[in-house]
Amino acid sequence: MVTTRRQTAASSDSNATTDKLPAKPASKRGQATNKKPASKVSKREAEAGSKREADDEGVVETEAPPAKKTKGDDEHGSRSTKGPVESTTIERGHIYFFYRPKVELEEAHSIDDVQRFHMLLVPRPPEFSVHSGAGEEEEKEGEMQLIDEGADAVPAPETTNETKKAFRLIPIGKKSLPDPDVGGGGKGGGRKQVFWATVSTVGSDLKKLEEGLGAKTYETKTKGTRHQGPARLAARGAYAIVNSQGKTPSSRETHFGYHLSHPSPSDLGEVQEVLGIHPASSFILQVKNPLAPNTGSTRSALPGSKKVEYPEEVMTGVFGKGGGKGREAFGLRFATIERKEMLDYEGVELLFIAARSGDQGLETSLGEGRGDALTEAEEKESRETIDHVLKELAIDAEKIPAEPLKGEWI
């Protein structure tokens, strides 16, 4: 992202970001100092910037580390809804897919045996913000630090055996992801393929998450004692949520893309195929207005889900309640993720529209090298053992099976 020095100075007063996870202890870069902080720019932007004079139009900048806002953030740490929006990563992290067999079934052998399919999102700060590797001697006044193109989409590595991490548990409505390759080729890919999902849990206690995904025994009035087996881990990878460019609000899109680290391409099997889990996929992501009525093309939240209650500033500023946007008094029926915190409420109804699959499709959707960077990062993380993956969620391997990562039903 290119900004002038004037814009950089104006944004330097910002003191918050959309990332809510606790950062690692501040380095000397973040301490009070009279030195000018080093900028982080991509190699491509740096090469372009080196051809210009260092005048008032010559400062190049990308997404700042979590201690600062990015250009376009408002006082709440969210993207402004006014004017053109640059392509911006609003969140990145690790993604995990689980399925749970139906009650009284110890194993699942097909989609008919699956009761619920879950997507788990664990947000993380960008890797470069916690692993910059810059020493004090490298942070001289005015010096730029280069980062790879698309690095703002690469999450920092997960810590292990920590029981406190922010997460969102999202049940998938149709028990499988739509196939981006279905619905014809061309520019739209498989955009006729959609699925609903609901944010059922927003939390930070991984032990409670493990309990929720674990085996359960309970009593019913009509059928007596009932038993439900634990959820199974079917895939793990990294994801990024990116707001694309748009000259008008109606032309903006929020892209959600992921790339798997586990299972490896050679271990992909019937489990992943049936659940619609590709090695890499991207979707257009929208949020349903909680005040909008359900019609033939929309559906209510998953059974048992509560209605989301957004603050008034989201209802008016994003959805346009009261006549600000759309033709109805409640405003728009669906909206892009103008503010990242819109995802941090239980009961949020999400619409995922299949876009593209594969490494190239991921890059096309996320843009500016983000898909390629995510692909490279997950190819490296694929070397981690399954035991390591379970430790990322502080999961007891005896409570949550991970054998489906080998592609076979259990």
URGI-V265389 format. One record per backbone hydrogen bond with DSSP energy under -1.0 kcal/mol. NH is the residue of the N-H (numbers start at 1). CO is the residue of the C=O. If there is no record, write none. Layout:
# URGI-V265389
[[NH/CO] [NH/CO]]
This chain:
# URGI-V265389
[[3/59] [5/56] [8/4] [9/5] [10/6] [11/7] [14/11] [30/27] [41/145] [46/42] [47/43] [48/44] [49/45] [50/46] [51/48] [52/49] [55/53] [58/55] [61/1] [62/40] [68/65] [73/70] [74/78] [77/74] [80/72] [85/246] [88/243] [90/241] [91/241] [93/239] [94/122] [95/237] [96/120] [97/235] [98/118] [99/232] [100/116] [102/113] [104/227] [105/102] [113/110] [114/111] [115/100] [116/100] [118/98] [119/170] [120/96] [121/168] [122/94] [124/92] [127/154] [129/126] [130/127] [131/127] [138/135] [139/136] [143/140] [145/39] [147/41] [151/148] [153/150] [154/151] [156/125] [161/391] [165/204] [167/203] [168/121] [169/201] [170/119] [172/117] [173/196] [175/172] [177/275] [182/179] [190/355] [193/190] [195/352] [197/350] [198/171] [199/348] [200/169] [200/198] [201/169] [203/167] [206/163] [209/205] [210/206] [211/207] [212/208] [213/209] [214/210] [216/228] [218/226] [220/224] [226/218] [228/216] [231/213] [232/99] [233/401] [234/97] [235/97] [236/262] [237/95] [238/259] [239/93] [240/257] [241/91] [242/255] [243/88] [244/253] [251/248] [252/249] [255/242] [256/283] [257/240] [258/281] [259/238] [260/279] [261/236] [262/236] [267/264] [271/407] [273/269] [274/270] [275/271] [277/272] [281/258] [282/356] [283/256] [284/353] [285/254] [286/351] [287/335] [288/349] [289/333] [292/289] [298/295] [305/302] [314/311] [315/311] [316/312] [317/313] [318/314] [319/314] [321/315] [322/329] [323/320] [325/320] [331/328] [332/319] [335/287] [338/336] [342/339] [343/340] [344/341] [347/199] [348/345] [350/197] [351/286] [352/195] [353/284] [354/193] [355/282] [358/280] [362/358] [363/359] [364/360] [365/361] [366/362] [367/363] [370/367] [373/369] [374/370] [375/371] [376/372] [377/373] [378/374] [379/375] [380/376] [381/377] [382/378] [383/380] [384/381] [389/385] [390/386] [391/387] [392/388] [394/391] [395/390] [399/396] [400/396] [405/402] [406/403] [407/404]]
